[in-house]
């Protein structure tokens, strides 16, 4: 497996696990917004590391990196939501990120 494929595969695995964690917390009878915030922080950290790895990988199209950068704004907007809208909007961001990156 080449370097780029490994970077993408690793990130996608993390995002699939994040998606499962998000769904589990969202579907919990007692939702914990703090847990949701922790997941959002983890996504930001993983996305930042993914972006850094991509910029260091030869042949990566800069437009792809720019598209990923838009997710930082989406994640920041997500922090403004509360209640079920927080969980639904977060799920949409995660699914979009997986579709874009994977």
C-alpha positions, 0 to 999 in steps of 0.5 A: 500500500502506498503512503497516500492510500495508507493515510486515507485508510487510517483516517477513514477507519478513525472516522468510521469509529467516530461515527459509531461513537457519535451514533451510540451517544446520540441514541443514548437515553441520557445524551451527554453533550460533554461527550459530544463535545469531546467527539467534536474535538477528536474529529478536529484533531484527527482532521488536522493530522489528516490534513498535515499528512496529506500536505506532506504527501506528494501528488495530493491535489490542493483542491482536495485539501481546501475541501477538507478545510471547510469541515473546520468551519462546519465543526465550529458551527456545530458547537452552537447547536444544543439538544437533538439538533446538535446530534443530528447536525453532528451526524450530518457533518461526520457523514459528509466528511466520510463521503468527502475523504473516503 
